[in-house]
């Protein structure tokens, strides 16, 4: 039920969805010219605003503001926990190769840390949102790629069951307890880190944190022109904000 609601909310929280709904209402109420024009104007305004760099950048600044970095360079961690979300599963299935999306830094940073001796093990917590017969979990895809990059298979631990951030934490906690790990480092995108850390704390773990994949820019805006990439960024930021609110209500974060 929770996953079904997540998918429904995922669609409802997109500015493009709001635009389409407003446009549809404007069409339904076309005989009421004033109401129709107002709704049509709102549809255009929503699409325009969330497609601009200033709005998208401001939203990402908001979601990344709570991403603290507590990584200690002189520490050797028992394990670095890398959360899934960096692989494009459809593209990977189509090509047969590991196809990353916009967040490859998660896996790359984990690989770098273990190769540099900063962590003894790399725990890949990444399953499938919609498991299908024969589908390969993201953890297995990442493990295959990391081995190809020269990482010792004995240092890789796969957690293929989790489907969301809460399950990343609960499934990882079982592995941590079984292996007796104490010093942990959590790696995920900066926008995702506050919610992820809250979930890990809720299951009794308090890892150090290393946020990656920063999207907020402090530099001058390059353009006010609407772009699809900015609409996508706005949508991702809004989803994360909604996810945090839902997780707090459900008691998944601490």
N, C-alpha and C positions, 0 to 999 in steps of 0.2 A: 504493500500500500504506500509506504514512504517513497519508494522509487517511482511509483505511478504519479504521486503528487509532485515529486521533483520534476518529472518530465512536463507535467501540465503547467507548473509554475515557470519552468524554463521558457516555455512558449509565451506565456502571459507577460513575462518581464522584459520582453524585447521591444525596444522603441519601434522597430519595424512592424511588430504585431499591433502596437498602439496606433500606428499610422493607418494600417489596413482597417482596423476596427472603426476608427474615426471616419475614414473615407467611406466605409460601408454604411455607416449611420447617415452620413451626408447624402448618400445615394437614396437610402430608404426614405429620408425626409425631404426629398428634392422638391416636393410641392410646397413645403414650408420654407420659402426661399431664405429668410433670415437665418433660421436655425441651420439649414443646409450649408450656407456660406460660412457661418461661424465654425461648424464642424470641419468643413473642407479646409479652412484656413488653419485650424488647429492641427490637422493632419500634416499639412505642409510644414508648419512651424516645428512640430515634434521631429519630423524627419530631418529637417534642415539643422536644427540645434544639435541633435545627438550625432550628426555626421561631420561636425566640425572639430578641428584639433583642440581649441580651447576647452570645450566641454568634455571631450574624451580624456584629455590630459588631466583636467581637474578631478574627474571621477577616479582616475587611477591614482592620483595623488592622495585621494581620500582613502582608498582601500589599502594602499601600501604604507600609510602613515604608521600603522601599528606593527609593522614587520621589524621586530628587533633582531639584531645580530649579536649573539652571545658566544659565537665560536671562539675558542681559545687556540691560538696558533701553536703554542707549546705543548698542547695536550695530545696524547695518543688515545683515541676513542676505541672502545670495544667494537662499536659498529656505527656506521653512518647509515641512516634510514632515508632512502630516496623514495618519495611518493610518485605514483604514476601520474599520467596526464601529459607526457611529452611525446607520445607516439600517435601517429595517425593510423588507426587500425584498418580502415578501409583501403587506404593507399598501400599499406604494408601487405595486406592480403592480395591486392591486385598485382603488385610488382614482385612479391616474394623477397623483397629486401626491407631492411628497417627504414621506414619513412617517418622522420620526425615532423612534428608540427611546430608551433611557434615557441615551444618551451624545451628545447633540447638541453638547456643548461642544467636541468635537474640531474640527468644521468651523467653528463660530462663532469660536473663538479664532484659527484660521488666517485667517479672513476679516477679523477685527479687526486682526490684525498687518499684513497686506498693505495694508489701507485706511489704516492709520496710518503707512505708510511704513517699518515695521520690517523688512520683507522685500520683496525685489523680485519674487519668484515664489512661488506656492503649488503644491506638488506633492501631488496627491491620489493616494495609493497605496491602491487599493481595488478588488479584482476581485470574483469570485463564487466561493463555496466549491463549488457544484455548478452549473457552467455548463450552461444548457439553450438550445436553439435559440430565438433571439429575445430572450433575457434581456438586460437592460441592466446593465452593470457599475456597481457603486456609485460609482466615480469619475465616471462620466458623469452619474449622478443628482445627485451633489453639485455637479459643475461647472455643471449647468443651474440649480441653485438659487442658487449663488453669483453667477452672471451676473445672475439675476433680482434679487439684492440689490445690484447695481450694481458688481460687481467687473469690472475690465477683462479680457476674454477673453484678451488677450495675456499676462496675468500668470498664467494658469492652465495647468498641465501635468498631464495625466492619465496615470496608470499603471494600466491596467485588467486586468493579467494575474495579479497576486498573489492567492493563495487563503488564505494564512496569514501569520503574522508573519515567518517566515523568508523567504518570498517577497517580502514587503513590502521587506525589506532588500536582497535580491539584485536585484530589479527596479529599486528606487530607485537602487542603486549604479550601474547601467548608465546611467541618465539623468543622474545627477550627473557621471559621467565624461565623457559626451558633451557636456554643457553647460559643463564646466569650473568648476562651482560649488565653492567652498571653505568659505564660512561657512554652516553649516547649523543649523537648529533643528528638533528633533523634537517633535511634539505628539501625545500620546495619553493615554488614561486613566491615572490614577495607579497603579491596580492592574496595568496592562499595561506600564507604563514600564520596570521593571527587565528584563523579558524582551525587550522591543522594543529597548532600548538595547544589550543584549548581542548581539542579532542584527546590529545595524548595525555594532557594533565588530568582529564576526566577519568582516564583508565589507570591512573596511578604512576604515569611516567612523566619525568620533567627533563627532557633532553635540552642540550644546548641547541641553538638555532643558527642556520646559515641560509638566509633568504637569497634567492637568485632570480633571474628573469625579471629584472626591474623594468617597468614600462613608463613610469612617470618621468617627464623631462622638466628640468628647471631652466632650460634655455629659452630663448625667444620663440614665439610661435612663427612657424614658417608660412602659414596660410590660414585664411578663414573660409576657404572654399570647401564645400562638402565633399567627403570622400567615403567610399565604402569601408575602407580600413578603419576610419575613425568611428563609423557606426558600429562596426564589429567590436572595437575596443570599449565603446560605451556600453554595449550589451553585456560584455564579459564582466565589466566592473559592477553593473547593476545586479547581475546574477550573483556575484560574490557577496555583495551587501545583503541581498535577500537570503542567501545561504546562511550567513552569520545570524541573522535574525531568527530564522527557522531553527537552526541548531540550538540557539539559546533557549527558545521556547520548549524544544523537545528535551532539553537537559543534556545535550550531547557534548557541550563545551563547559569548561571550568575557568 
